[in-house]
Amino acid sequence: MKYRKLGRTDLDISLIGLGTMTWGKQNTQTEGFEQMDYALDRGINFFDTAEMYAIPPTKETYGSTETIIGNWFATRGHRDKVILASKINGPGSNWLREGNNRIDKKNIQRAVKDSLGRLQTDYIDLYQLHWPNRGSYHFGRIWDFEPKFDAAQEEDNFLEVLHTLQGMITDGTIRHIGLSNETAWGTMKWLQLAEREGLPRMATIQNEYSLLCRHFEPDLSEISLNEDVGLLAWSPLARGILSGKYLGGARPKGSRLTLDSRIDHRSGDQVDSAVSQYIALAQLHELDPCQMALAFVNSRAFVASNIAGASTMQQLRNNIDAIELTLSNEVLTAIEHIRRQYPMPY
């Protein structure tokens, strides 16, 4: 395994991180245990979860992934070997915290307490804000995203959040903090306020990033590199789409898209065309398409960890084996050629 720094902290996290959001819905607790055992044995020390998991999120499955991880800690006793990341929901789910789930002092305190209980631990290494109160261009909203907010009010909220998180860092409940699904403006505002007020600094930003989704470049990647806010890349295989298993509208039994009734914003002719070309490129160079896609993410200097989830052990093994793959300049050049043809397929 390879490791990179978690922001400006003293923690080294595995370049491939373990995504967990299928546990409790698509995967059983037994399967989750097997994945954690194997990942830890392969040198993965960074596990990422969230209070809203399992996915797709429902009132019934809320918190189930954290519960599985907590049961694993209680059974295996490996808490000291894992750098654990979790997240607080932003506004959205009306069944969560009586529908009042804005990220603020009251909700952070409640969310952290509840997550610690489910995780059966007394601290979280990296606590992230799952998406901004003001909204996000992720989750298929890039095409009509129009930021409308009061900047002064947002700044007041940021300061409340930072002061709250500082208190938790002081008492040892959390160790470090991070962002998720944030913008360039938001990221720099968090950093600016932290420096100005002597408050905790955001160590990471967890945004979607893959061969099909490169919104992180160029502005956020510049911030990431120069401000030491490493990207935790989520959905590096675009929900498994880069494997080719969904080409032509196919829906293999038991796959994620057969279990999630939400509109799939990643489906379409542009996506199929791009995926077909990436798969053809992998085949030309005798590469596994998924490993090629993961190796590309691994090769980006601004990536701190590549969060690869899996629903089967075969997928997990294949994902982790991608750490051994270094893409040639010929492959990287061809990837950029395909990107120019399909810069934003979804």
RAPEFEN-V648044 format. One record per residue. N is the residue number from 0. RES is the residue in one small letter. D_CENTER is the distance of its C-alpha to the mean C-alpha in whole Angstrom. Layout:
N,RES,D_CENTER  N,RES,D_CENTER
//
This chain:
0,m,19  1,k,18  2,y,17  3,r,16  4,k,16  5,l,14  6,g,15  7,r,19  8,t,19  9,d,21  10,l,18  11,d,17  12,i,14  13,s,14  14,l,13  15,i,11  16,g,9  17,l,10  18,g,7  19,t,10  20,m,10  21,t,13  22,w,15  23,g,18  24,k,18  25,q,18  26,n,18  27,t,21  28,q,21  29,t,23  30,e,20  31,g,18  32,f,20  33,e,21  34,q,17  35,m,17  36,d,20  37,y,20  38,a,17  39,l,19  40,d,22  41,r,20  42,g,19  43,i,15  44,n,15  45,f,11  46,f,10  47,d,7  48,t,8  49,a,9  50,e,13  51,m,13  52,y,12  53,a,14  54,i,13  55,p,15  56,p,15  57,t,19  58,k,21  59,e,22  60,t,19  61,y,17  62,g,16  63,s,17  64,t,14  65,e,15  66,t,19  67,i,18  68,i,17  69,g,19  70,n,22  71,w,21  72,f,21  73,a,25  74,t,26  75,r,25  76,g,25  77,h,22  78,r,21  79,d,22  80,k,20  81,v,17  82,i,14  83,l,13  84,a,10  85,s,10  86,k,10  87,i,13  88,n,13  89,g,15  90,p,18  91,g,18  92,s,19  93,n,23  94,w,23  95,l,21  96,r,23  97,e,26  98,g,24  99,n,24  100,n,20  101,r,20  102,i,18  103,d,21  104,k,23  105,k,24  106,n,21  107,i,19  108,q,22  109,r,22  110,a,18  111,v,18  112,k,22  113,d,21  114,s,17  115,l,20  116,g,22  117,r,20  118,l,18  119,q,22  120,t,21  121,d,23  122,y,20  123,i,16  124,d,15  125,l,12  126,y,12  127,q,10  128,l,11  129,h,9  130,w,11  131,p,15  132,n,18  133,r,19  134,g,17  135,s,14  136,y,15  137,h,12  138,f,12  139,g,16  140,r,17  141,i,18  142,w,21  143,d,23  144,f,20  145,e,23  146,p,22  147,k,25  148,f,25  149,d,27  150,a,26  151,a,28  152,q,27  153,e,23  154,e,25  155,d,26  156,n,23  157,f,21  158,l,24  159,e,24  160,v,21  161,l,21  162,h,24  163,t,23  164,l,20  165,q,23  166,g,25  167,m,22  168,i,22  169,t,26  170,d,26  171,g,24  172,t,21  173,i,18  174,r,18  175,h,16  176,i,14  177,g,11  178,l,10  179,s,7  180,n,9  181,e,12  182,t,15  183,a,17  184,w,20  185,g,17  186,t,16  187,m,20  188,k,21  189,w,19  190,l,20  191,q,24  192,l,24  193,a,23  194,e,25  195,r,28  196,e,28  197,g,27  198,l,24  199,p,21  200,r,19  201,m,15  202,a,14  203,t,10  204,i,9  205,q,5  206,n,6  207,e,7  208,y,9  209,s,12  210,l,15  211,l,16  212,c,13  213,r,14  214,h,14  215,f,13  216,e,16  217,p,19  218,d,19  219,l,15  220,s,16  221,e,19  222,i,18  223,s,15  224,l,18  225,n,21  226,e,19  227,d,17  228,v,14  229,g,12  230,l,9  231,l,6  232,a,5  233,w,4  234,s,7  235,p,9  236,l,12  237,a,12  238,r,12  239,g,14  240,i,17  241,l,17  242,s,19  243,g,21  244,k,22  245,y,22  246,l,24  247,g,27  248,g,26  249,a,26  250,r,24  251,p,24  252,k,25  253,g,22  254,s,19  255,r,17  256,l,18  257,t,21  258,l,20  259,d,18  260,s,21  261,r,19  262,i,20  263,d,18  264,h,18  265,r,17  266,s,20  267,g,23  268,d,26  269,q,24  270,v,21  271,d,24  272,s,25  273,a,23  274,v,21  275,s,25  276,q,26  277,y,23  278,i,24  279,a,27  280,l,26  281,a,25  282,q,28  283,l,30  284,h,29  285,e,29  286,l,25  287,d,23  288,p,21  289,c,17  290,q,18  291,m,19  292,a,16  293,l,14  294,a,17  295,f,16  296,v,13  297,n,14  298,s,17  299,r,16  300,a,17  301,f,14  302,v,11  303,a,11  304,s,9  305,n,8  306,i,6  307,a,9  308,g,10  309,a,13  310,s,16  311,t,19  312,m,20  313,q,21  314,q,18  315,l,16  316,r,19  317,n,19  318,n,15  319,i,16  320,d,20  321,a,18  322,i,18  323,e,22  324,l,22  325,t,23  326,l,23  327,s,26  328,n,27  329,e,29  330,v,26  331,l,24  332,t,26  333,a,26  334,i,23  335,e,24  336,h,27  337,i,25  338,r,22  339,r,25  340,q,26  341,y,23  342,p,21  343,m,20  344,p,20  345,y,18
//
